[in-house]
Amino acid sequence: MEKKLIEYRTGCCLRRTLAAGRDSEDRCWGTMKMNDETVKGLLRKAGLKVTNQRMMVLDIIASHPAEHLTAEEIYDLAKVNSPEIGLATIYRTVQVLLDLHVIDKVTFDDGFTRYELNGEESASGHRHHHAICTGCGKVYSLESDLLDSLEAEVMEKLGFLVMNHEVKLYGLCSECRKNEEKKKEVMNREEREK
């Protein structure tokens, strides 16, 4: 099978991963430089074995940053190269990576738990935010943090230090807005013709 190098940007970082194969490439997660050896060290420090399945799950999540994969989607992608892998293995591996703070759990109120690399932060040091289309379900990662001034005001007025926050914006993407406008035009035309 041919190895395909995938490059993508998340925040300040250019990441590279191989779609097939186990070649190690550095990944920058927020302000922390993370590579396969660092993750292996975290696993060993926790008294856990470094397994091909654990590293494969991590690579799958890293190679699909904008997709916010569910465990089932990770499973489907893992089966391409490892048909023998089970869904229970994926769930256990995801839990291990969550416990080690290598990945984060995100929910978009669609009934699914999704996962992304931990440390995908905006320039302010907070995790990035998401804009979620209520029409098609597409999720956009937002890198800018517009709450810095609010956090400063909260600190100044209340003495409350905001350690982190999560913002989810719900609305319609440009494609769904166009479709809604077309539907309205058709309905208005039909109404006028009555």
VODRENVO-620941 format. One record per residue: residue number from 1; y, x, z of N, C-alpha, C in turn. Coordinates in nm, 2 decimals. Last residue first. Layout:
# residues N
PT|NUM|Y|X|Z|Y|X|Z|Y|X|Z
...
END
This chain:
# residues 194
PT|194|3.13|-5.12|-0.60|3.08|-5.25|-0.55|3.18|-5.35|-0.57
PT|193|3.25|-4.88|-0.66|3.19|-4.95|-0.77|3.14|-5.09|-0.73
PT|192|3.32|-4.78|-0.42|3.43|-4.83|-0.51|3.37|-4.91|-0.62
PT|191|3.07|-4.70|-0.32|3.15|-4.80|-0.25|3.26|-4.86|-0.34
PT|190|3.01|-4.50|-0.50|2.92|-4.62|-0.49|3.00|-4.73|-0.43
PT|189|3.21|-4.31|-0.43|3.20|-4.36|-0.57|3.12|-4.49|-0.57
PT|188|3.14|-4.26|-0.16|3.27|-4.32|-0.19|3.27|-4.38|-0.33
PT|187|2.89|-4.14|-0.20|2.90|-4.27|-0.12|3.03|-4.34|-0.15
PT|186|2.96|-3.92|-0.35|2.87|-4.01|-0.41|2.88|-4.15|-0.33
PT|185|3.12|-3.79|-0.16|3.18|-3.83|-0.29|3.09|-3.93|-0.35
PT|184|2.94|-3.74|0.04|3.05|-3.83|0.07|3.11|-3.88|-0.06
PT|183|2.77|-3.56|-0.09|2.71|-3.69|-0.04|2.83|-3.79|-0.02
PT|182|2.95|-3.35|-0.12|2.89|-3.41|-0.24|2.84|-3.55|-0.20
PT|181|2.99|-3.28|0.14|3.11|-3.33|0.06|3.06|-3.40|-0.06
PT|180|2.74|-3.19|0.21|2.79|-3.30|0.28|2.91|-3.36|0.20
PT|179|2.72|-2.96|0.05|2.63|-3.07|0.03|2.68|-3.20|0.09
PT|178|2.92|-2.80|0.16|2.93|-2.85|0.02|2.84|-2.97|-0.01
PT|177|2.81|-2.77|0.41|2.94|-2.84|0.40|2.96|-2.89|0.26
PT|176|2.59|-2.62|0.35|2.57|-2.75|0.40|2.70|-2.83|0.40
PT|175|2.72|-2.38|0.26|2.63|-2.45|0.17|2.61|-2.60|0.22
PT|174|2.86|-2.30|0.49|2.94|-2.34|0.37|2.85|-2.42|0.27
PT|173|2.72|-2.46|0.78|2.75|-2.34|0.70|2.81|-2.39|0.57
PT|172|2.84|-2.64|1.06|2.78|-2.65|0.92|2.82|-2.52|0.85
PT|171|2.77|-2.58|1.40|2.85|-2.64|1.30|2.77|-2.64|1.17
PT|170|2.80|-2.42|1.71|2.72|-2.51|1.63|2.82|-2.57|1.52
PT|169|2.78|-2.11|1.87|2.87|-2.20|1.80|2.79|-2.28|1.70
PT|168|2.72|-1.97|2.17|2.65|-2.03|2.05|2.75|-2.13|1.99
PT|167|2.75|-1.68|2.37|2.82|-1.79|2.30|2.74|-1.84|2.18
PT|166|2.72|-1.55|2.68|2.65|-1.58|2.56|2.72|-1.70|2.49
PT|165|2.81|-1.26|2.88|2.82|-1.40|2.84|2.74|-1.42|2.71
PT|164|2.84|-1.04|3.16|2.79|-1.08|3.03|2.82|-1.22|3.00
PT|163|3.00|-1.01|3.38|2.90|-0.90|3.35|2.85|-0.92|3.20
PT|162|3.31|-1.06|3.50|3.21|-1.11|3.41|3.12|-1.00|3.36
PT|161|3.42|-1.07|3.82|3.39|-0.97|3.71|3.28|-1.03|3.62
PT|160|3.68|-1.24|3.96|3.54|-1.25|3.92|3.52|-1.16|3.80
PT|159|3.93|-1.28|4.05|3.86|-1.16|4.10|3.72|-1.16|4.06
PT|158|4.08|-1.48|3.94|3.97|-1.52|4.03|3.91|-1.40|4.10
PT|157|4.28|-1.37|3.78|4.31|-1.49|3.86|4.20|-1.51|3.97
PT|156|4.16|-1.13|3.66|4.29|-1.13|3.73|4.31|-1.25|3.82
PT|155|3.91|-1.23|3.57|3.91|-1.12|3.66|4.05|-1.12|3.74
PT|154|4.00|-1.42|3.39|3.91|-1.46|3.49|3.91|-1.35|3.60
PT|153|4.15|-1.25|3.21|4.22|-1.35|3.29|4.13|-1.40|3.41
PT|152|3.94|-1.10|3.10|4.04|-1.03|3.18|4.12|-1.13|3.26
PT|151|3.79|-1.30|2.97|3.73|-1.23|3.08|3.84|-1.15|3.17
PT|150|3.98|-1.37|2.78|3.94|-1.47|2.88|3.88|-1.40|3.00
PT|149|3.99|-1.13|2.63|4.11|-1.17|2.70|4.08|-1.28|2.81
PT|148|3.72|-1.13|2.53|3.77|-1.02|2.61|3.89|-1.06|2.69
PT|147|3.62|-1.31|2.35|3.63|-1.36|2.49|3.68|-1.25|2.58
PT|146|3.55|-1.24|2.10|3.68|-1.30|2.12|3.71|-1.34|2.26
PT|145|3.38|-1.00|1.95|3.38|-1.07|2.08|3.53|-1.11|2.11
PT|144|3.19|-0.98|1.65|3.32|-0.97|1.72|3.31|-1.05|1.85
PT|143|2.94|-1.04|1.54|2.96|-0.91|1.60|3.09|-0.90|1.68
PT|142|2.72|-1.29|1.51|2.86|-1.26|1.51|2.88|-1.14|1.59
PT|141|2.46|-1.40|1.31|2.50|-1.31|1.42|2.64|-1.28|1.41
PT|140|2.36|-1.72|1.22|2.44|-1.61|1.19|2.47|-1.53|1.31
PT|139|2.09|-1.92|1.12|2.16|-1.85|1.23|2.23|-1.73|1.19
PT|138|2.02|-2.23|0.98|2.04|-2.09|0.96|2.13|-2.04|1.08
PT|137|1.98|-2.51|0.99|1.92|-2.42|1.09|1.95|-2.28|1.08
PT|136|2.10|-2.69|0.82|1.98|-2.62|0.77|1.91|-2.53|0.87
PT|135|2.29|-2.82|1.00|2.23|-2.88|0.88|2.10|-2.82|0.84
PT|134|2.38|-2.67|1.20|2.31|-2.79|1.24|2.25|-2.86|1.12
PT|133|2.39|-2.33|1.21|2.41|-2.44|1.12|2.32|-2.56|1.17
PT|132|2.53|-2.13|1.46|2.41|-2.20|1.42|2.44|-2.32|1.33
PT|131|2.63|-1.82|1.55|2.68|-1.94|1.49|2.55|-2.00|1.42
PT|130|2.62|-1.61|1.83|2.55|-1.67|1.72|2.62|-1.80|1.68
PT|129|2.70|-1.27|1.95|2.70|-1.42|1.96|2.64|-1.48|1.83
PT|128|2.58|-0.97|2.11|2.65|-1.05|2.00|2.63|-1.20|2.02
PT|127|2.64|-0.87|2.44|2.55|-0.90|2.34|2.63|-0.98|2.23
PT|126|2.92|-0.64|2.51|2.84|-0.76|2.53|2.74|-0.79|2.42
PT|125|3.07|-0.43|2.43|2.96|-0.40|2.52|2.87|-0.52|2.55
PT|124|3.26|-0.46|2.24|3.30|-0.47|2.38|3.19|-0.44|2.48
PT|123|3.13|-0.45|2.00|3.20|-0.33|2.04|3.25|-0.34|2.18
PT|122|2.82|-0.62|2.08|2.95|-0.61|2.01|3.02|-0.48|2.06
PT|121|2.47|-0.53|2.07|2.60|-0.56|2.14|2.72|-0.55|2.05
PT|120|2.17|-0.53|2.12|2.25|-0.56|2.00|2.38|-0.62|2.05
PT|119|2.01|-0.50|2.34|2.11|-0.40|2.32|2.19|-0.42|2.19
PT|118|1.69|-0.59|2.21|1.78|-0.58|2.32|1.89|-0.48|2.29
PT|117|1.61|-0.76|1.91|1.62|-0.64|1.98|1.72|-0.64|2.09
PT|116|1.49|-1.10|1.96|1.57|-1.00|1.89|1.57|-0.87|1.98
PT|115|1.32|-1.41|1.93|1.33|-1.28|1.99|1.42|-1.19|1.90
PT|114|1.30|-1.76|2.04|1.31|-1.65|1.94|1.34|-1.52|2.00
PT|113|1.15|-2.06|2.09|1.19|-1.94|2.16|1.19|-1.83|2.05
PT|112|1.24|-2.38|1.98|1.17|-2.26|1.96|1.23|-2.15|2.04
PT|111|1.40|-2.60|1.99|1.27|-2.62|2.04|1.19|-2.49|2.03
PT|110|1.65|-2.55|1.92|1.57|-2.61|1.82|1.43|-2.63|1.86
PT|109|1.84|-2.41|2.08|1.82|-2.56|2.10|1.75|-2.63|1.98
PT|108|1.80|-2.14|2.04|1.91|-2.21|1.96|1.90|-2.36|1.97
PT|107|1.74|-1.87|2.24|1.71|-2.00|2.20|1.83|-2.06|2.14
PT|106|1.60|-1.54|2.28|1.71|-1.63|2.25|1.66|-1.77|2.21
PT|105|1.51|-1.26|2.46|1.47|-1.39|2.42|1.60|-1.47|2.39
PT|104|1.50|-0.92|2.36|1.56|-1.03|2.43|1.51|-1.16|2.38
PT|103|1.33|-0.60|2.41|1.37|-0.72|2.33|1.43|-0.82|2.42
PT|102|1.32|-0.43|2.62|1.33|-0.37|2.48|1.37|-0.48|2.38
PT|101|1.27|-0.49|2.88|1.41|-0.50|2.83|1.43|-0.43|2.69
PT|100|1.02|-0.50|2.97|1.08|-0.37|2.96|1.22|-0.37|2.91
PT|99|0.97|-0.77|2.94|0.97|-0.72|3.08|1.04|-0.58|3.08
PT|98|0.97|-0.79|2.66|1.07|-0.86|2.73|1.09|-0.79|2.87
PT|97|0.73|-0.64|2.61|0.86|-0.59|2.56|0.98|-0.66|2.62
PT|96|0.55|-0.82|2.74|0.56|-0.68|2.78|0.70|-0.62|2.73
PT|95|0.58|-1.05|2.58|0.61|-1.05|2.72|0.63|-0.91|2.77
PT|94|0.49|-0.95|2.33|0.63|-1.00|2.34|0.67|-1.00|2.49
PT|93|0.22|-0.91|2.40|0.31|-0.80|2.36|0.45|-0.83|2.37
PT|92|0.13|-1.17|2.45|0.13|-1.07|2.56|0.22|-0.96|2.53
PT|91|0.18|-1.29|2.19|0.24|-1.34|2.31|0.25|-1.24|2.43
PT|90|0.00|-1.13|2.04|0.14|-1.13|2.01|0.22|-1.18|2.13
PT|89|-0.24|-1.19|2.15|-0.20|-1.05|2.16|-0.05|-1.05|2.13
PT|88|-0.26|-1.46|2.08|-0.25|-1.43|2.22|-0.20|-1.28|2.24
PT|87|-0.30|-1.44|1.80|-0.17|-1.49|1.85|-0.15|-1.46|2.00
PT|86|-0.46|-1.13|1.71|-0.46|-1.27|1.76|-0.33|-1.31|1.81
PT|85|-0.56|-0.93|1.43|-0.47|-0.95|1.55|-0.47|-1.10|1.58
PT|84|-0.69|-0.89|1.19|-0.77|-0.91|1.31|-0.69|-0.94|1.43
PT|83|-0.51|-0.82|0.99|-0.56|-0.95|0.99|-0.64|-0.99|1.12
PT|82|-0.26|-0.64|0.97|-0.36|-0.64|1.08|-0.42|-0.78|1.09
PT|81|-0.07|-0.69|0.78|-0.13|-0.56|0.79|-0.24|-0.54|0.89
PT|80|-0.04|-0.97|0.81|-0.04|-0.91|0.67|-0.11|-0.77|0.68
PT|79|-0.02|-1.03|1.07|-0.15|-1.05|1.01|-0.16|-0.99|0.87
PT|78|0.25|-1.00|1.13|0.15|-0.90|1.18|0.02|-0.91|1.10
PT|77|0.36|-1.23|1.03|0.39|-1.11|0.96|0.29|-1.00|1.01
PT|76|0.24|-1.42|1.20|0.22|-1.43|1.06|0.25|-1.30|0.99
PT|75|0.35|-1.33|1.45|0.21|-1.33|1.42|0.18|-1.33|1.28
PT|74|0.62|-1.38|1.41|0.58|-1.24|1.43|0.43|-1.23|1.40
PT|73|0.60|-1.66|1.40|0.65|-1.59|1.28|0.61|-1.44|1.29
PT|72|0.52|-1.70|1.67|0.43|-1.74|1.55|0.47|-1.67|1.42
PT|71|0.74|-1.62|1.81|0.61|-1.55|1.83|0.52|-1.58|1.71
PT|70|1.02|-1.62|1.58|0.94|-1.68|1.69|0.81|-1.60|1.70
PT|69|1.30|-1.40|1.50|1.16|-1.45|1.48|1.11|-1.52|1.61
PT|68|1.57|-1.36|1.38|1.54|-1.42|1.52|1.40|-1.49|1.52
PT|67|1.68|-1.26|1.15|1.59|-1.38|1.14|1.55|-1.44|1.28
PT|66|1.81|-1.03|1.14|1.89|-1.15|1.13|1.81|-1.28|1.13
PT|65|1.61|-0.83|1.17|1.71|-0.85|1.27|1.79|-0.98|1.26
PT|64|1.34|-0.73|1.10|1.39|-0.87|1.07|1.50|-0.91|1.16
PT|63|1.26|-0.49|1.20|1.28|-0.50|1.05|1.32|-0.64|1.00
PT|62|1.23|-0.54|1.47|1.33|-0.45|1.42|1.36|-0.46|1.27
PT|61|1.00|-0.70|1.47|1.12|-0.75|1.52|1.24|-0.67|1.47
PT|60|0.82|-0.51|1.37|0.84|-0.64|1.30|0.97|-0.70|1.34
PT|59|0.82|-0.31|1.56|0.87|-0.28|1.42|0.90|-0.41|1.34
PT|58|0.71|-0.45|1.78|0.84|-0.40|1.78|0.90|-0.37|1.65
PT|57|0.45|-0.49|1.67|0.54|-0.61|1.71|0.68|-0.56|1.71
PT|56|0.36|-0.22|1.65|0.38|-0.31|1.53|0.47|-0.43|1.56
PT|55|0.35|-0.14|1.91|0.45|-0.08|1.83|0.47|-0.16|1.70
PT|54|0.15|-0.31|2.00|0.28|-0.31|2.06|0.38|-0.25|1.97
PT|53|-0.07|-0.23|1.83|-0.02|-0.37|1.83|0.12|-0.38|1.89
PT|52|-0.11|0.03|1.91|-0.06|0.01|1.77|0.00|-0.13|1.76
PT|51|0.00|0.10|2.24|-0.10|0.05|2.15|-0.03|0.03|2.01
PT|50|0.02|0.27|2.52|0.09|0.26|2.40|-0.01|0.22|2.29
PT|49|-0.04|0.11|2.84|-0.08|0.18|2.72|0.01|0.16|2.60
PT|48|0.16|0.13|3.13|0.10|0.05|3.02|0.06|0.15|2.91
PT|47|0.32|0.22|3.33|0.18|0.22|3.35|0.10|0.15|3.25
PT|46|0.59|0.24|3.28|0.55|0.11|3.34|0.39|0.11|3.37
PT|45|0.58|0.48|3.15|0.65|0.48|3.28|0.61|0.35|3.36
PT|44|0.47|0.39|2.91|0.39|0.48|2.99|0.45|0.48|3.14
PT|43|0.68|0.24|2.80|0.55|0.18|2.83|0.47|0.26|2.93
PT|42|0.89|0.43|2.79|0.90|0.31|2.87|0.77|0.25|2.90
PT|41|0.77|0.60|2.59|0.80|0.65|2.73|0.82|0.54|2.83
PT|40|0.77|0.43|2.37|0.64|0.48|2.43|0.66|0.53|2.57
PT|39|1.04|0.42|2.34|0.97|0.30|2.37|0.83|0.34|2.43
PT|38|1.09|0.68|2.27|1.16|0.62|2.39|1.08|0.50|2.43
PT|37|0.95|0.71|2.03|0.91|0.79|2.15|0.97|0.73|2.28
PT|36|1.08|0.53|1.86|0.94|0.50|1.90|0.90|0.58|2.02
PT|35|1.42|0.51|1.99|1.32|0.54|1.89|1.18|0.51|1.94
PT|34|1.75|0.44|2.06|1.61|0.41|2.09|1.52|0.45|1.97
PT|33|2.04|0.49|2.22|1.97|0.54|2.10|1.82|0.52|2.14
PT|32|2.27|0.25|2.32|2.15|0.33|2.36|2.07|0.37|2.23
PT|31|2.46|0.08|2.26|2.51|0.21|2.29|2.39|0.30|2.33
PT|30|2.27|-0.10|2.03|2.40|-0.10|2.11|2.44|0.04|2.13
PT|29|2.03|0.09|1.94|2.04|-0.04|1.99|2.17|-0.04|2.08
PT|28|1.94|0.26|1.66|2.05|0.26|1.76|2.06|0.12|1.81
PT|27|1.64|0.42|1.59|1.72|0.30|1.58|1.82|0.30|1.69
PT|26|1.48|0.66|1.39|1.56|0.63|1.50|1.63|0.49|1.48
PT|25|1.15|0.61|1.27|1.29|0.63|1.24|1.37|0.59|1.36
PT|24|0.82|0.69|1.21|0.92|0.67|1.31|1.06|0.70|1.26
PT|23|0.57|0.53|1.02|0.67|0.64|1.03|0.78|0.60|1.12
PT|22|0.37|0.35|0.98|0.41|0.38|1.11|0.51|0.49|1.12
PT|21|0.34|0.08|0.73|0.33|0.21|0.78|0.39|0.23|0.92
PT|20|0.58|-0.11|0.56|0.43|-0.08|0.58|0.42|0.06|0.63
PT|19|0.85|-0.10|0.59|0.79|-0.23|0.59|0.64|-0.21|0.61
PT|18|1.01|0.12|0.81|0.92|0.11|0.69|0.85|-0.02|0.70
PT|17|1.36|0.12|0.88|1.22|0.10|0.92|1.13|0.09|0.80
PT|16|1.67|0.21|1.01|1.57|0.22|0.90|1.43|0.20|0.96
PT|15|2.00|0.10|1.07|1.86|0.12|1.11|1.78|0.13|0.99
PT|14|2.31|0.19|1.18|2.23|0.18|1.06|2.09|0.20|1.10
PT|13|2.53|0.03|1.41|2.42|0.11|1.38|2.36|0.09|1.24
PT|12|2.72|-0.13|1.53|2.76|0.01|1.48|2.65|0.09|1.42
PT|11|2.57|-0.42|1.43|2.68|-0.36|1.51|2.72|-0.23|1.45
PT|10|2.33|-0.34|1.22|2.35|-0.43|1.34|2.46|-0.36|1.42
PT|9|2.22|-0.31|0.89|2.32|-0.28|0.99|2.32|-0.38|1.10
PT|8|1.93|-0.17|0.74|2.01|-0.28|0.77|2.11|-0.24|0.88
PT|7|1.67|-0.08|0.52|1.79|-0.04|0.59|1.87|-0.16|0.62
PT|6|1.34|-0.01|0.47|1.43|-0.11|0.48|1.55|-0.06|0.57
PT|5|1.12|0.14|0.24|1.22|0.17|0.35|1.32|0.05|0.35
PT|4|0.78|0.08|0.19|0.92|0.04|0.15|1.02|0.06|0.27
PT|3|0.49|0.22|0.08|0.58|0.20|0.19|0.72|0.18|0.14
PT|2|0.22|0.06|-0.08|0.34|0.14|-0.09|0.43|0.11|0.03
PT|1|-0.12|0.08|0.00|0.00|0.00|0.00|0.12|0.09|0.00
END
